[in-house]
């Protein structure tokens, strides 16, 4: 599973991927940004910063 991190202007700012049992957010440059226990924590944290997650099909 992989999700795009989208800012308020609709531009991709990074990705969130499931690696092992954790969700890891990567920045636009591909560097590891933050780890999350589950996808809900990732969504809530990124929402508080003004970003949304969009599924990559």
Phi and psi in degrees as GROMACS dihedral restraints (atoms count N, CA, C in turn):
[ dihedral_restraints ]
;  ai    aj    ak    al  type     phi  dphi    fc
    3     4     5     6     1  -145.9    20    10
    4     5     6     7     1   141.0    20    10
    6     7     8     9     1  -129.3    20    10
    7     8     9    10     1   147.2    20    10
    9    10    11    12     1   -88.9    20    10
   10    11    12    13     1   142.1    20    10
   12    13    14    15     1   -94.5    20    10
   13    14    15    16     1   119.4    20    10
   15    16    17    18     1  -115.3    20    10
   16    17    18    19     1   134.7    20    10
   18    19    20    21     1   -87.8    20    10
   19    20    21    22     1  -178.6    20    10
   21    22    23    24     1   -63.9    20    10
   22    23    24    25     1   -18.9    20    10
   24    25    26    27     1   -93.7    20    10
   25    26    27    28     1     2.0    20    10
   27    28    29    30     1    84.5    20    10
   28    29    30    31     1    12.3    20    10
   30    31    32    33     1   -95.3    20    10
   31    32    33    34     1   140.0    20    10
   33    34    35    36     1   -72.5    20    10
   34    35    36    37     1   130.4    20    10
   36    37    38    39     1  -114.6    20    10
   37    38    39    40     1    -2.5    20    10
   39    40    41    42     1   161.3    20    10
   40    41    42    43     1  -167.8    20    10
   42    43    44    45     1  -138.0    20    10
   43    44    45    46     1   158.7    20    10
   45    46    47    48     1  -123.8    20    10
   46    47    48    49     1   124.3    20    10
   48    49    50    51     1  -126.7    20    10
   49    50    51    52     1   149.2    20    10
   51    52    53    54     1   -88.3    20    10
   52    53    54    55     1   119.8    20    10
   54    55    56    57     1  -125.9    20    10
   55    56    57    58     1   114.9    20    10
   57    58    59    60     1    65.7    20    10
   58    59    60    61     1  -126.1    20    10
   60    61    62    63     1  -102.4    20    10
   61    62    63    64     1     5.7    20    10
   63    64    65    66     1  -118.0    20    10
   64    65    66    67     1   158.2    20    10
   66    67    68    69     1  -100.8    20    10
   67    68    69    70     1   129.6    20    10
   69    70    71    72     1  -120.7    20    10
   70    71    72    73     1   129.1    20    10
   72    73    74    75     1   -94.0    20    10
   73    74    75    76     1   132.5    20    10
   75    76    77    78     1  -116.0    20    10
   76    77    78    79     1   140.7    20    10
   78    79    80    81     1   -76.2    20    10
   79    80    81    82     1   178.1    20    10
   81    82    83    84     1   -58.8    20    10
   82    83    84    85     1   -32.1    20    10
   84    85    86    87     1   -86.0    20    10
   85    86    87    88     1     0.6    20    10
   87    88    89    90     1    91.9    20    10
   88    89    90    91     1    -3.8    20    10
   90    91    92    93     1   -76.7    20    10
   91    92    93    94     1   144.9    20    10
   93    94    95    96     1   -64.4    20    10
   94    95    96    97     1   129.4    20    10
   96    97    98    99     1  -103.2    20    10
   97    98    99   100     1   -48.2    20    10
   99   100   101   102     1  -166.4    20    10
  100   101   102   103     1   151.3    20    10
  102   103   104   105     1  -105.7    20    10
  103   104   105   106     1   146.9    20    10
  105   106   107   108     1  -132.6    20    10
  106   107   108   109     1   148.3    20    10
  108   109   110   111     1   -70.5    20    10
  109   110   111   112     1   -36.1    20    10
  111   112   113   114     1  -149.3    20    10
  112   113   114   115     1   171.0    20    10
  114   115   116   117     1   -66.2    20    10
  115   116   117   118     1   -33.2    20    10
  117   118   119   120     1   -60.8    20    10
  118   119   120   121     1   -43.3    20    10
  120   121   122   123     1   -62.2    20    10
  121   122   123   124     1   -41.7    20    10
  123   124   125   126     1   -62.1    20    10
  124   125   126   127     1   -45.7    20    10
  126   127   128   129     1   -62.5    20    10
  127   128   129   130     1   -45.3    20    10
  129   130   131   132     1   -65.9    20    10
  130   131   132   133     1   -41.9    20    10
  132   133   134   135     1   -64.6    20    10
  133   134   135   136     1   -48.6    20    10
  135   136   137   138     1   -66.9    20    10
  136   137   138   139     1   -34.5    20    10
  138   139   140   141     1   -62.8    20    10
  139   140   141   142     1   -38.1    20    10
  141   142   143   144     1   -65.9    20    10
  142   143   144   145     1   -23.0    20    10
  144   145   146   147     1   -92.9    20    10
  145   146   147   148     1    -1.4    20    10
  147   148   149   150     1    94.4    20    10
  148   149   150   151     1    18.1    20    10
  150   151   152   153     1  -113.3    20    10
  151   152   153   154     1   159.8    20    10
  153   154   155   156     1  -126.4    20    10
  154   155   156   157     1   161.8    20    10
  156   157   158   159     1  -105.1    20    10
  157   158   159   160     1   138.8    20    10
  159   160   161   162     1  -127.3    20    10
  160   161   162   163     1   128.2    20    10
  162   163   164   165     1   -66.0    20    10
  163   164   165   166     1   140.4    20    10
  165   166   167   168     1  -100.4    20    10
  166   167   168   169     1   114.4    20    10
